[in-house]
């Protein structure tokens, strides 16, 4: 049952997913489902379903896509994506398009069945039919035997029912992450022949990985460039003169399997330890066999100890790599443990979302190598028995003495001894010594801060070093996240390569030793929060203003810290600046997520500040929050874009205090609007400077000033009954004035424009609103089209030419569609 790309579109259309062919292919490609055109033709040929050129055109014509056969092949070849019907069902299943048995015929109205006219499908072509049981296949061919092949309609119903059962079975059997990555590698390597997998090798190393979609496009693992190699997929081998890897590996016992899967050293040591007879004989074993490179990387003294003790230690070590049952990669579930054949000590399995599988933190590099008496998984290191929990490492290692004291003081000992899957980034004594003594003593003496500090070093999940191929945010017990990544062979935390010893495995987790303490914001004082960030100028000024005691104490406060660029160069401390900085400290600890419009906040200076909420910004008076909150032990820090301007008096008071507005003050009095300017508001006033009045012809100015009613109309057009600071102005903001049409505001090059008139000075804050100084009288804009052409005539002309070109293309397409058979019912092409 092979469907063309257009058939896929028609079926997707039945579920209201109308996508272009290229778009469908691109989306499916994003799920790493890529098949070459040649491979599809091979599959079609296997089922005697090679479509003629005319048939392809007819199918394309059904969706009004008039393309030549060559063009079709070129487009499909560009994305290398022709899917069989079973492939489509499987991929739709993976994007959660699940249907009931009844829904399938309605959602997927397939064409005339081909199973009745085709040879019996092989497992390679229809793996789903074989994987999900013989009942499905039996239904089809028992029906064929009964003569249903001659009854097309009944056969079609049976085919639909068969596909429905296949779909339901596929839904019930979700693939593991490893199998998904393996499948992607198979697809990427398919052009090189059957059973070829694409592998990514980190340059300068022997480390190879099956590729996922992200790594394939980035060509990077752990920040290092990779090269693509093509190798036989697990369980297959090459044949002389044949393309790809067409032959399955001979099915032999485990001992002989070791020699052909890159574990010859393990095979040698198995014979030396007198294990050969056991792994050649009857049974069903799983052998996690160290690779040749794994044995070579083992320290000489350890290897000598293993092989020199009358082979007992070596036998015990090899038995610990074995489980007395057959475990495929599908059986290796994340967090599972299986008793080994050495005193039943468990081996610990972790199966990560990126497809990496580990046993005792050793990565499985070749999986599912089947044998007559079990299965072999090749691993990248020799593993040792795990008997202690993670707390034992802390309790017995002298290099973790300070950590041991801190864990006991924070009451975390019992947790680290209990069952779980923890990752502990254990700071060494050296790491604690790098912290300023005063800060360290304060944290160690504060149980809440100490517990937060230690919980920030513990992940809720177990992360072996080998499981990490790129940076990922992982949640800690403290509630925030750590960016855990890698840089080559180094494991990184928050971008720093501070892990000095990795993968110390315990029964309930893993320990990584680090040489630098991780300090979360939640244990810091306000002064510590501000250090080493983009607010160093403000921090220094707060200290110079004798406000340091507030910022390093235990008061519940919130500090508004302007960014460095908000200050002029060479700013010096004055009495006025001290007073201003005191009003940057709020009397309670706040979170920006809980602030609301026109909320009032009291400062240490005793004044009230207003919260202003806009669509894309959150401001406190004229200062808008420019970064995420930082929440410390007792206080919070809001980073703001400007130095705060506290409101001083009403709008009329602000105007009278500035000589630039002397003519405006007179005009307000003449128009009888003094009381309005003193009302509670809030108001936004675009205040005309003396230059704005002087720019008018003297006759026009005299006429305006002599007509109070007309003057009031002009002034009210410069005034709105809401408060809008410059930080609340976006690319297209509208404001309704007290009189006249809406004002249009935008921000260009850090300057606010109102109806194309620039603001000379913004954000003169008043208790009942805000004043913005403008140097010209604001006039209503002409209609929108004229405005756009006036704003940028070059851009408008270019846009018109582009529209013209698009029109020609659309017209050509429309003419083609009109001539097609199916397009007669179409009235418009978009």
Secondary structure, DSSP 8 states (H G I E B T S, - for coil): -B--HHHHHHHHHHTT----HHHHHHHHHHTT--B-HHHHHHHHHHTT----HHHHHHHHHTTT----HHHHHHHHHHHTB--BHHHHHHHHHHTT----HHHHHHH----S--GGGS----TTT-HHHHHT-HHHHHHHHHHHHTTGGG-HHHHHHHHHHHHHHHHHHHHHS---HHHHHHHHHHHHHGGG-TTEEEEEEETTS--EEE--HHHHHH-EETTEEEEEEEEE-TTEE--TT-SS--EE-----HHHHHTTTT-HHHHHHHHHTT-HHHHHSSS-EEEEEE-HHHHHTS-HHHHHHHHHSTTHHHHHHHHHTEESS---GGG--TT-EEEBTTTT-EEEEEE-TTS-EEETTEEEEEEEEEETTEEEEEESS------S-HHHHHHH-GGGHHHHHHHHHHT-HHHHHSSS-EEEEEE-HHHHHTS-HHHHHHHHT-HHHHHHHHHTTEESS---GGG-SS-EEEEBTTSSEEEEEEETTEEEETTB--EEEEEEEETTEEEEEESS----GGG--HHHHHTTSTTHHHHHHHHHTT-HHHHHSS---EEEEE-GGGS-TT----HHHHHHHHTTEESS---GGG--TT-EEEBTTS-EEEEEE-SS-EEETTEEB-S--EE-SS-EEEEESS------S-HHHHHHT-GGGHHHHHHHHHTT-HHHHHSS--EEEEEE-HHHHHTS-HHHHHHHHT-HHHHHHHHHHTEESS---GGG--SSEEE-BSSSS-EEEEEETTEEEETTEEEEEEEEEETTEEEEEESS-------HHHHHHHH-HHHHHHHHHHHHHHHHHHHHHHHHHHHSSGGGG-----
